[in-house]
Amino acid sequence: MAKNTFTLTDNRNGKSYEYDVLDGTRGPSVVDIRSFYKDSGMFTYDPGYTSTASCESKITFIDGENSELKYRGYDIADLAGKKSFLDVCFLLMRGELPTKEESQNFDLEIRHRSFLHEGIVKIFDAFPNHAHPMATLGSATMALATFYAEHLTLETEDDYKEMRRRIIAKIPTIAAMSYRNSIGVPPIYPDVDRYFTENFLYMLRAYPGGKMKNLGNGLSAEIKQIEVDALDAIFTLHADHEQNASTTTVRNVASTDAHPYVAIASGIAALWGASHGGANEKVMDQLKLIGDVKNVDMYIAKAKDKNDPFRLMGFGHRVYKSRDPRAEALKGLQDKLREELNLDSKLLDIAAAVEKAALSDEYFIKRGLYPNIDFYSGVILTALKIPVEMFTPIFVIGRTVGWITQWSELKQDPTSKIARPRQLYTGK
């Protein structure tokens, strides 16, 4: 029997089936069962794909047991807050961090590609006020396919590069306009003199005419560097996360030869779910529900009661069995923001009390229920005066580079096939 094979035996009839074991550079090996149905007449059964590797990838690696996340071999702790988000985008797409000249050229190109075709801008007029920004963001992204139809026939690496950079540049503009549309105020166009992340905050906050006015009550529309740095780190921490639900959705749609921007729009739709990108909104809703620091112990007890439907949002993770490395980075960022911006928020106090209570409780420790990225990102975005309804669009801005890089990897893989799972039929 070959050493690098795996044998499956059907105990009903004694038949055995032998399959190759494929080893990656890191992580679990996989059993190549692509011919299993042809060989045995049976399917494997894996709801939620918890034990299924759906593709081969060179982009992101996660070790959930050891709280490890790497982009192209670089540990997330060496990127978030230490390299600009655009440099991380370059890394994900090209496989290496840019040189100083490459970084400057990439930044300049993204600034000039951030403008939208006026036809896209006019689409926002058709949406009602108070529409959730995720709905208009997804719709406007889908509409990009009508303005850049030539991307159905990408042939050269330059074609791929232009397509990727265009979508990365335009998503923040669409997101900002989606928010401003939802509150019934005029859109703000990009400012090419501003860096990617500062530009997004500018388009979100500025008054018509691009003026940054005093907001009253001691608040200022001025964009501080620490705010840019914090949001830039959040974008980096969200940039890619292996084969999660939205990335798998993007890859599945890509496998049908759909337009790349249609695939990205499908990722936006998948990310909107409360169990995925919408989780940080739920964290803030729950902190408001707790209402006061004095109520924290009561809600911690409710979370531990198996007969109580209450579940503590922002704790635990499907992949990470102990600490979420992204949350570790955000924890330090949250503390720094609170100190430098002199924040005094009741919600921040409640969040700190919840964190302290959970991290000292044996129930949570034993089950590996540590704060995840959604717990800290929601609190930090609140500190940055980002409206709750924009939490998930900000996730989209960060994740777009991961989606489009995963899309490109699949499209350039000669072995890729259209996604077509099977089922266990139990109906009439």
Legacy VTK file of the C-alpha trace (Angstrom):
# vtk DataFile Version 3.0
C-alpha trace
ASCII
DATASET POLYDATA
POINTS 428 float
0.000 0.000 0.000
1.375 3.440 -0.930
2.499 5.554 1.998
0.865 8.827 0.902
-2.597 7.410 0.365
-5.780 7.114 2.406
-8.025 4.041 2.239
-11.789 4.136 2.736
-13.518 0.822 3.321
-17.239 0.179 2.840
-17.996 -2.260 5.644
-21.253 -3.280 3.970
-19.488 -5.074 1.156
-15.801 -4.990 2.029
-14.843 -2.777 -0.924
-11.946 -0.393 -0.369
-11.098 2.826 -2.142
-7.638 4.371 -2.089
-6.989 8.088 -2.509
-3.920 10.308 -2.542
-3.054 12.412 0.490
-1.978 15.933 -0.503
0.292 17.923 1.800
0.301 21.685 1.975
3.152 23.877 3.224
1.196 24.417 6.469
-1.989 23.059 7.993
-3.790 19.713 7.768
-3.182 17.413 4.823
-6.170 16.637 2.602
-7.557 13.469 1.055
-8.109 13.952 -2.678
-11.550 12.400 -3.118
-12.464 14.045 -6.416
-13.174 10.631 -7.971
-15.017 9.244 -4.935
-18.504 9.411 -6.469
-17.286 7.854 -9.714
-15.516 5.098 -7.776
-18.184 4.283 -5.181
-21.475 5.796 -6.311
-21.653 7.707 -2.995
-21.206 11.321 -1.894
-19.462 12.555 1.217
-21.706 14.390 3.705
-20.298 17.553 5.303
-22.906 20.249 6.140
-21.232 23.630 6.491
-18.078 22.200 4.855
-16.413 21.923 8.279
-14.042 19.176 7.087
-13.814 20.055 3.404
-11.015 21.870 1.578
-12.775 23.471 -1.382
-9.687 24.775 -3.139
-5.925 25.146 -3.167
-4.710 28.632 -2.239
-1.475 30.542 -1.665
-3.025 33.665 -0.148
-3.933 33.298 3.534
-3.149 30.732 6.222
-5.019 30.248 9.503
-4.044 27.987 12.393
-7.062 28.161 14.669
-5.533 26.012 17.390
-2.536 28.319 17.784
-4.260 31.642 17.032
-2.234 32.256 13.894
-3.160 34.322 10.828
-0.737 34.968 7.963
-1.072 36.866 4.694
1.333 35.492 2.057
3.495 34.154 4.898
3.536 37.416 6.906
2.121 37.248 10.436
-0.825 39.599 10.949
0.934 41.160 13.971
3.719 42.323 11.639
1.269 43.984 9.251
-1.641 45.579 11.137
-0.599 49.029 12.292
2.921 48.578 10.921
2.289 48.522 7.181
-0.273 50.680 5.399
-3.452 48.994 4.244
-2.558 49.715 0.617
0.806 48.010 1.096
-1.088 45.009 2.488
-3.381 45.107 -0.569
-0.299 45.021 -2.789
1.051 42.090 -0.765
-2.139 40.062 -1.096
-2.455 40.684 -4.836
1.199 40.425 -5.838
2.634 38.063 -3.206
5.299 40.465 -1.918
5.320 43.787 -0.090
5.953 46.722 -2.435
9.172 48.668 -2.729
8.987 52.343 -1.760
8.498 53.322 -5.398
5.855 50.622 -5.989
4.034 51.738 -2.851
3.957 55.378 -3.973
2.801 54.509 -7.488
0.101 52.156 -6.200
-1.171 54.779 -3.744
-1.310 57.403 -6.511
-3.169 55.084 -8.873
-5.765 54.155 -6.224
-6.402 57.846 -5.492
-7.160 58.590 -9.143
-9.292 55.474 -9.637
-11.498 56.331 -6.622
-13.915 58.459 -8.672
-17.159 56.902 -9.888
-18.737 57.181 -13.307
-21.493 59.801 -13.005
-23.974 57.161 -14.085
-23.222 55.255 -10.868
-23.588 58.426 -8.788
-27.046 59.024 -10.293
-28.146 55.538 -9.261
-28.156 56.669 -5.635
-30.980 59.090 -6.444
-33.238 56.094 -7.064
-32.689 54.661 -3.570
-34.912 55.818 -0.686
-33.540 57.666 2.304
-32.917 55.415 5.313
-32.020 52.441 3.104
-29.312 50.390 4.800
-25.913 51.273 3.278
-25.164 47.585 2.704
-28.150 47.331 0.372
-27.122 50.308 -1.741
-23.436 49.325 -1.582
-24.240 45.889 -3.002
-26.528 47.311 -5.677
-24.071 49.972 -6.838
-21.234 47.434 -6.910
-23.351 45.146 -9.077
-23.998 48.109 -11.372
-20.248 48.531 -11.936
-20.486 45.488 -14.197
-22.585 47.528 -16.629
-19.888 50.211 -16.917
-16.919 47.840 -17.160
-18.351 44.999 -19.220
-14.985 44.336 -20.870
-13.891 42.512 -17.735
-15.818 39.474 -18.868
-12.859 38.757 -21.160
-9.723 39.234 -19.096
-6.678 37.839 -20.849
-3.409 39.392 -19.667
-1.971 40.040 -16.207
-2.383 43.771 -16.921
-6.114 43.165 -17.451
-6.362 41.450 -14.068
-4.290 44.149 -12.364
-6.440 46.982 -13.710
-9.649 45.232 -12.694
-8.439 44.524 -9.143
-7.168 48.051 -8.550
-10.329 49.627 -9.923
-12.651 47.784 -7.534
-10.395 48.370 -4.507
-10.332 52.112 -5.268
-14.051 52.536 -5.885
-15.576 50.540 -3.019
-14.807 53.199 -0.329
-16.413 55.873 -2.515
-19.513 53.738 -3.042
-19.656 52.940 0.686
-19.410 56.594 1.707
-22.042 57.643 -0.837
-24.291 54.813 0.343
-24.176 56.190 3.876
-24.747 59.795 2.846
-27.672 58.692 0.698
-29.160 56.878 3.715
-29.255 60.115 5.723
-30.393 62.282 2.820
-27.315 64.476 2.358
-25.327 65.191 -0.831
-22.384 62.948 -1.735
-18.793 64.054 -1.281
-16.404 63.286 -4.137
-12.923 61.843 -3.459
-9.985 64.138 -2.773
-6.866 62.947 -4.618
-4.674 64.743 -2.076
-5.771 62.327 0.647
-4.587 58.794 1.399
-7.071 55.909 0.931
-8.290 55.686 4.547
-8.276 59.416 5.256
-10.193 59.921 2.011
-12.909 57.538 3.170
-13.318 59.394 6.495
-13.366 62.673 4.564
-16.139 61.460 2.211
-18.066 60.261 5.253
-17.753 63.420 7.370
-17.316 66.465 5.110
-19.989 69.045 4.446
-21.067 69.842 0.858
-18.214 71.625 -0.844
-15.720 69.442 0.994
-15.533 71.688 4.066
-14.569 70.137 7.406
-16.617 72.222 9.863
-16.917 72.166 13.636
-19.738 69.813 14.594
-20.583 71.611 17.842
-20.681 70.197 21.380
-16.898 70.088 21.399
-16.783 67.672 18.472
-14.712 68.387 15.388
-14.873 67.025 11.845
-11.090 67.257 11.765
-9.552 63.928 10.790
-6.793 63.021 13.233
-3.888 60.814 12.229
-4.614 58.350 15.022
-8.114 57.870 13.564
-6.651 57.176 10.126
-4.135 54.755 11.620
-6.812 52.935 13.615
-9.172 52.501 10.677
-6.258 51.537 8.413
-5.374 48.736 10.855
-9.000 47.577 10.920
-9.007 47.389 7.117
-5.834 45.297 7.251
-7.256 42.923 9.864
-10.326 42.376 7.678
-8.441 42.072 4.376
-8.687 38.294 4.010
-9.611 35.319 6.146
-9.217 32.214 4.033
-12.356 30.359 2.832
-15.054 31.987 4.966
-18.696 32.211 3.878
-18.415 35.382 1.780
-15.105 34.393 0.168
-16.517 30.981 -0.689
-19.516 32.770 -2.186
-17.220 34.935 -4.332
-15.299 31.867 -5.511
-18.506 29.948 -6.270
-19.895 32.820 -8.333
-16.516 33.234 -10.038
-16.621 29.572 -11.041
-19.677 30.322 -13.210
-17.698 32.862 -15.297
-19.788 35.722 -13.944
-18.412 39.273 -14.123
-15.836 39.867 -11.339
-17.796 42.805 -9.923
-20.910 40.625 -9.787
-18.886 38.122 -7.765
-17.812 40.905 -5.380
-21.448 42.026 -5.045
-22.369 38.463 -4.083
-19.675 38.580 -1.410
-21.195 41.797 -0.077
-24.589 40.091 0.154
-23.107 37.138 2.033
-21.142 39.383 4.386
-24.258 41.293 5.425
-25.491 38.339 7.491
-25.554 38.803 11.280
-23.506 35.622 11.697
-20.784 36.977 9.418
-19.897 40.625 8.764
-22.934 41.981 10.587
-21.761 40.562 13.909
-20.078 43.764 15.086
-23.396 45.617 14.710
-24.952 42.986 16.974
-22.173 43.521 19.530
-23.066 47.204 19.817
-26.782 46.390 19.977
-26.042 44.047 22.874
-23.926 46.588 24.749
-26.866 48.991 24.475
-29.160 46.222 25.744
-26.935 45.669 28.808
-27.290 49.389 29.359
-25.059 49.879 32.394
-21.919 48.468 33.962
-23.940 47.345 36.964
-25.933 44.972 34.710
-22.907 43.134 33.304
-22.820 40.354 35.909
-26.484 39.612 35.291
-25.941 39.215 31.550
-22.809 37.123 32.044
-24.943 34.782 34.186
-27.607 34.684 31.468
-24.958 33.765 28.877
-23.851 30.828 31.052
-27.406 29.552 31.601
-28.065 26.854 29.009
-31.815 27.376 29.426
-31.564 31.084 28.641
-31.628 32.033 24.925
-29.273 34.975 25.547
-25.862 34.563 23.924
-22.934 36.919 24.436
-22.026 38.440 21.072
-18.399 39.000 20.079
-16.975 36.021 21.951
-15.662 32.792 20.446
-14.942 31.995 16.798
-15.687 29.188 14.362
-12.005 28.758 13.468
-9.993 30.112 16.402
-10.213 27.750 19.364
-8.512 30.162 21.744
-7.660 33.806 21.066
-8.429 35.587 17.798
-5.071 37.131 16.700
-6.935 39.994 15.044
-8.668 40.773 18.337
-5.312 40.859 20.085
-4.183 43.615 17.718
-7.413 45.570 18.160
-7.324 45.379 21.959
-4.115 47.421 22.078
-5.530 49.810 19.492
-8.699 50.332 21.535
-6.733 51.219 24.660
-4.515 53.638 22.708
-7.517 55.359 21.139
-9.240 55.752 24.470
-6.166 57.402 25.941
-5.177 59.654 23.029
-8.701 60.758 22.098
-9.675 61.137 25.752
-12.787 59.059 25.174
-15.404 58.829 27.897
-18.107 56.607 26.517
-20.651 54.647 28.508
-20.594 51.893 25.890
-16.813 51.664 26.155
-17.150 51.270 29.917
-19.728 48.505 29.468
-17.524 46.777 26.879
-14.531 46.909 29.221
-16.603 45.455 32.049
-17.939 42.648 29.844
-14.422 41.839 28.657
-13.024 41.778 32.196
-15.858 39.608 33.529
-15.630 37.078 30.681
-11.832 36.804 30.708
-11.852 36.031 34.432
-14.709 33.514 34.285
-13.805 29.824 34.158
-16.903 29.094 32.034
-15.597 31.238 29.146
-11.938 30.301 29.601
-12.652 26.561 29.569
-14.645 26.863 26.346
-12.136 29.145 24.626
-14.688 31.957 24.443
-12.348 34.913 24.136
-13.248 38.270 22.541
-13.103 38.089 18.757
-12.497 40.796 16.163
-16.184 41.778 16.104
-16.158 42.668 19.804
-13.275 45.135 19.520
-13.954 46.466 16.025
-17.463 47.565 16.963
-16.183 49.400 20.028
-13.326 51.054 18.101
-15.559 52.140 15.218
-17.901 53.704 17.763
-14.916 55.557 19.224
-14.171 56.834 15.707
-17.732 58.202 15.479
-18.595 55.728 12.725
-22.372 55.099 12.562
-23.355 51.526 13.435
-24.950 50.985 10.036
-21.520 51.584 8.460
-19.747 48.841 10.434
-20.364 46.155 7.825
-19.579 48.428 4.831
-16.215 49.109 6.497
-15.726 45.344 6.671
-16.472 45.289 2.922
-13.829 47.953 2.220
-11.200 45.870 3.980
-12.307 42.508 2.586
-12.640 43.577 -1.070
-8.931 43.021 -1.703
-9.182 39.484 -0.308
-12.238 38.694 -2.403
-10.768 39.986 -5.644
-7.452 38.237 -5.002
-9.274 34.966 -4.316
-11.328 35.562 -7.486
-8.140 36.016 -9.520
-6.531 32.924 -8.027
-9.514 30.768 -8.966
-9.807 32.207 -12.479
-6.108 31.593 -13.146
-6.234 28.021 -11.839
-6.456 25.644 -14.848
-7.958 22.885 -12.656
-10.888 24.956 -11.336
-14.435 23.786 -12.057
-17.888 25.244 -11.565
-19.007 24.804 -7.947
-21.632 22.060 -7.729
-22.165 20.451 -4.298
-24.507 17.460 -4.038
-27.071 16.517 -1.404
-28.591 13.814 0.758
-32.178 13.713 -0.495
-34.771 12.838 2.167
-37.985 14.122 0.537
-40.892 12.248 -1.091
LINES 1 429
428 0 1 2 3 4 5 6 7 8 9 10 11 12 13 14 15 16 17 18 19 20 21 22 23 24 25 26 27 28 29 30 31 32 33 34 35 36 37 38 39 40 41 42 43 44 45 46 47 48 49 50 51 52 53 54 55 56 57 58 59 60 61 62 63 64 65 66 67 68 69 70 71 72 73 74 75 76 77 78 79 80 81 82 83 84 85 86 87 88 89 90 91 92 93 94 95 96 97 98 99 100 101 102 103 104 105 106 107 108 109 110 111 112 113 114 115 116 117 118 119 120 121 122 123 124 125 126 127 128 129 130 131 132 133 134 135 136 137 138 139 140 141 142 143 144 145 146 147 148 149 150 151 152 153 154 155 156 157 158 159 160 161 162 163 164 165 166 167 168 169 170 171 172 173 174 175 176 177 178 179 180 181 182 183 184 185 186 187 188 189 190 191 192 193 194 195 196 197 198 199 200 201 202 203 204 205 206 207 208 209 210 211 212 213 214 215 216 217 218 219 220 221 222 223 224 225 226 227 228 229 230 231 232 233 234 235 236 237 238 239 240 241 242 243 244 245 246 247 248 249 250 251 252 253 254 255 256 257 258 259 260 261 262 263 264 265 266 267 268 269 270 271 272 273 274 275 276 277 278 279 280 281 282 283 284 285 286 287 288 289 290 291 292 293 294 295 296 297 298 299 300 301 302 303 304 305 306 307 308 309 310 311 312 313 314 315 316 317 318 319 320 321 322 323 324 325 326 327 328 329 330 331 332 333 334 335 336 337 338 339 340 341 342 343 344 345 346 347 348 349 350 351 352 353 354 355 356 357 358 359 360 361 362 363 364 365 366 367 368 369 370 371 372 373 374 375 376 377 378 379 380 381 382 383 384 385 386 387 388 389 390 391 392 393 394 395 396 397 398 399 400 401 402 403 404 405 406 407 408 409 410 411 412 413 414 415 416 417 418 419 420 421 422 423 424 425 426 427
